Amino acid sequence: MDREEFFLEVQKLALQMDDLIDRYDNREEVVCVFLTGSITEDEFGDTTVQAVYGMHVDNSDELESVLEFFRQVYENNQDLGDEPNWGDFLGDFGISLN
């Protein structure tokens, strides 16, 4: 599978996620932020990002909350050296995996 084919498939999945949100009429309740991509370096050392992304947030405060969530997950993952304990971490936000 080549890179273009991969990103077309990722795009299809992103559209399916968006359709799912609408099918359950959750557009006003769901925060959705995603990015799938690859970072490559050209022969001059410049980096480029090829990505499929999307977001549905109501305002910049909501976006900042999501970004802070990702920062904390990343930092916890770095501290642990492997997979974070999602149950404990999400529990800090009042989210249960049960």
C-alpha positions as CSV (number, residue, x, y, z in Angstrom):
1,M,0.0,0.0,0.0
2,D,1.5,3.3,-1.0
3,R,1.2,6.6,1.0
4,E,-1.5,8.1,-1.1
5,E,-3.7,5.0,-0.8
6,F,-3.1,5.0,3.0
7,F,-4.2,8.6,3.4
8,L,-7.3,8.1,1.2
9,E,-8.3,5.2,3.5
10,V,-7.7,7.4,6.6
11,Q,-9.8,10.1,5.0
12,K,-12.6,7.6,4.5
13,L,-12.5,6.6,8.1
14,A,-12.6,10.3,9.2
15,L,-15.7,10.8,7.1
16,Q,-17.3,7.7,8.6
17,M,-16.6,9.2,12.1
18,D,-18.2,12.4,11.1
19,D,-21.2,10.6,9.7
20,L,-21.5,8.5,12.9
21,I,-21.6,11.7,15.0
22,D,-24.5,13.0,12.8
23,R,-26.3,9.7,12.8
24,Y,-26.4,9.7,16.6
25,D,-27.3,13.4,16.5
26,N,-24.4,14.2,18.8
27,R,-22.9,17.2,16.9
28,E,-23.6,19.6,19.8
29,E,-22.3,17.2,22.5
30,V,-19.2,15.6,20.9
31,V,-15.8,17.1,20.7
32,C,-13.8,15.6,17.9
33,V,-10.2,16.4,17.1
34,F,-7.9,14.1,15.1
35,L,-4.8,14.2,13.1
36,T,-3.1,11.3,11.2
37,G,0.0,12.1,9.3
38,S,3.6,11.6,8.5
39,I,6.5,13.9,8.8
40,T,9.2,13.6,6.2
41,E,12.5,15.4,5.6
42,D,13.6,16.5,2.2
43,E,17.1,16.5,0.9
44,F,17.6,20.1,2.3
45,G,16.6,19.1,5.8
46,D,13.2,20.8,5.6
47,T,10.3,18.9,7.1
48,T,6.9,18.5,5.5
49,V,3.7,17.1,7.0
50,Q,1.3,15.1,5.0
51,A,-1.9,14.7,7.1
52,V,-5.6,14.1,7.3
53,Y,-7.1,16.1,10.1
54,G,-10.4,17.4,11.4
55,M,-11.9,19.0,14.4
56,H,-15.2,19.9,15.8
57,V,-15.0,22.2,18.8
58,D,-17.3,25.0,19.8
59,N,-14.7,27.5,20.8
60,S,-11.0,28.1,21.6
61,D,-11.4,27.2,25.2
62,E,-12.7,23.8,24.2
63,L,-9.8,23.4,21.8
64,E,-7.3,24.4,24.5
65,S,-8.8,21.8,26.8
66,V,-8.4,19.1,24.2
67,L,-4.8,20.1,23.5
68,E,-4.0,20.1,27.2
69,F,-5.5,16.6,27.4
70,F,-3.1,15.5,24.7
71,R,-0.2,17.2,26.3
72,Q,-0.9,15.4,29.6
73,V,-1.3,12.0,27.9
74,Y,2.0,12.6,26.1
75,E,3.8,13.6,29.2
76,N,2.4,10.7,31.3
77,N,3.5,8.4,28.5
78,Q,7.0,9.8,28.5
79,D,7.2,9.5,32.3
80,L,6.0,5.9,32.3
81,G,8.1,4.8,29.4
82,D,5.3,2.7,27.9
83,E,1.5,2.8,27.6
84,P,-0.2,5.1,30.0
85,N,-2.9,3.7,32.4
86,W,-5.9,5.1,30.5
87,G,-8.4,4.2,33.3
88,D,-6.5,6.2,35.9
89,F,-5.7,9.1,33.6
90,L,-9.3,9.5,32.2
91,G,-10.6,9.1,35.8
92,D,-8.8,12.4,36.6
93,F,-11.2,14.0,34.1
94,G,-14.3,12.3,35.5
95,I,-14.4,9.8,32.5
96,S,-15.0,6.1,33.2
97,L,-14.0,3.3,30.8
98,N,-16.7,1.0,32.4
